[in-house]
Amino acid sequence: MIKIFTGENRMRANQEINTALGKDYEIIEGADLSPNDLPSIFQGASLFAEKRNILIRDLSENKLVFEKLPEYLDTPHNVIILELKLDKRSAAYKTIKNQVEIKEFTLPKDPNINLVFDIYRIAKTDGKQAVEKLDRIKHHEDPIRFCGLIISQALKDYKSHQGTKEKRVLEELSRLDLDLKTTSLSPWLLIQSFLLRVSSL
């Protein structure tokens, strides 16, 4: 029996893997496999048990091997294939999608994500007001992730208008990102300082 678990919520996927396979299972890295390895994985018996519990990670990244998967759907073993993302356009996926259980584990939507973009938009004209809005959400946010979201928004701005200000903002954000990862200063203090400077860049 083959199941495919996909999605970014690895914590929930791992909980389900432990429920389905137990605590004692083989782990195989899909990227390291060749087509010749597949018969022993899907059809070979173990010395200790006829039925094996197997976790294969990121098999679809190995396109040559993943395309062979439909040949092994009748495996007697319990096999879970863990993928971050599946290419639903691939021939193998189209063949197996109705023959194996595919379960998606998505991360819960962040309710503050729009507020993060609002904070950056406000900071471009009023840094003080942006810092006040930041105070409302910073206790529930990760500063590195927050900075990453601002960078993604600034990159969109730069793509739509490659002006001097947009370039300066990206330079400041690259410094901020480095400071967040290397200095001992409070990360939120560094972010507040950036928000207060944005309008004058």
N, C-alpha and C positions, 0 to 999 in steps of 0.2 A: 504494500500500500504506500502510495506517495502522496504527500501533502506539500503545498507550497505556501509559505508564509512570507508576506511582503509588507513593506512600509517602514516608516522612520521610527515608529514607537517600538524600539528594540526591547525595552523593559517588559512590555506586555507580551511581545512575541516570545521572549525567553521564558516567561511564566507558563505560557501555553506549551512550549517545547518540553519543559520539565513535567508538565501534567501528562503529555502524550507519550513521551519517551522514558520518563522516570529520570533518576539522577545518574544512571550509568549508561552512557551512550557514546558511540564513536563520533568524533568530529573530523570532517574532511573538508579541506579548503578546495573549493571548486576551481580556482584559478590555477592550481597545480596539477590538474588532471589532464590526461590524454584520453582519446576514445578507447584505447586499449585497456584502460583501468576500469571501464564501466562494467564489463561482465563480472569481475571479482567483487565489485561493490554491490551491484544489484542482484546478482545471482549466487555469489559464493557464500558458503556457510562458514560459521566460526567454529573453532575447536570446542567452545564452551556452550554454544547454543545454535540451533538450526535457524531460529528467527532472530535477526539482529536489529538493534535500534541505532539508526544512523542519522546524523545531522550533517548536511552538506551546505557550506556557506558560499554565497555569491557564485553559483554555478553559471548563471546567465551571462556573467562577464566573460566567460570562456565560451564564445559563440560556437566554435567547432564542436565542443563536447555537448553543449546545451541542445544543439540540433539533433543529437542522437537520443535524447531523453525519451521520445515517444516509443523507442524500441524496448524500453525497460519498464513499461507501466505495469507489467504483470509480476513485478518483484514480490517475493514472499516476505520481504523484510519491511519493518516500519521505517520509512524514510521521510524526513522533513527537509525540504530545501528552503533555506532562509535567504531572501533577497531584499536588498534595499529598494530596488526598483526593477520592475519587469518591463521588457520591451514587448508590448502587446501587438506589435506589427510583425514579430518574428514568426516564421513558419512553425517552429516547435510550439510556441505559445498557442497559436491557432489550432494546432492538432490536439493539444492536451487540455485546453481550457474547460472542456465539457467532460473530461475523463478523470480529472484529479480534483481534490478539494483545494481551492485557492482562497486563502484568508488574508485580508488586508488589515494591518495595524497602523492606523493613522494617529498622529499626535493631536491632542485637543487643540482647537483653535484658540489662539491667544486673544482674549478680549481687549488687551491694551495695544494691539498692533497699530490700529488706526490712530490712537492717541500719540504713539511714538512719532508717526509721520506728521501729526498736527504740531507737536512740540518743535520739530525741526523746521517746519514751514513758518511757524510763529517766530522762531529764533532769527530768521532771515531779516525780520523787520523790528522785532522787540525781544531782545535777549532776556530782559528781566521777567517778562510775562511767561516766556518759555521755561525759565527756571522754576517759577511758581507752579506751573503745570507738572513739571518733572517731579516736584516734591510729592505730588499726589500718587505717583505710581512707582517711585524708585524702590520702595520697600518690597514690592512684588516682582521686581525685574532683575535680571542679571545684567550688570553694566557692560560686559563684553558683548553680549547679544544685542543690547540696546545700541551700542556703537555700530555694530554690524548692520543693523536696520537703517541707521542714519546714513552709513556709507552707501548702502544700496539705493537710497533715495537721492543722495548727492550724485551718484553715477548716472541715474536717470536724468537728473537736471543737466548734467554735463553733456549727455548724448543729445538732448534736445536743443541745448544752446551752449556751445563751447566758448564761453566768454572768459575774461580774466578772473572775475569773481568766482565762477564755478570751479576754475582751476585752483584758485587759492584755497577754496573750501576743501577740495580733495587733498591738497597738500597738508592742510591743518588736520584733517581727519586721519591721514596716514601717521602724523606725529602723535595724535591722540591715541590711536590704536597701539602704537609702539609703547607709549608711556603707560597705558593701561596694563600692558603685559610685563613691563620691566621695572617700574618704579614702585616705591612703597607708599606713595601718597594715596589718599582716599580716591577710589575710582570715580565716585559720584562728584567729588570736588573737581576732578579733571574735566569731567563732562560738563559740569556747570560753567566752568571757565570757558570751555569751547563755545557753549551756547551764548554766553554773554559777548563773545568776540565776533560771532558770525556776521551780524549786521554791518560791522565796520570793515569787513575784509574786502 
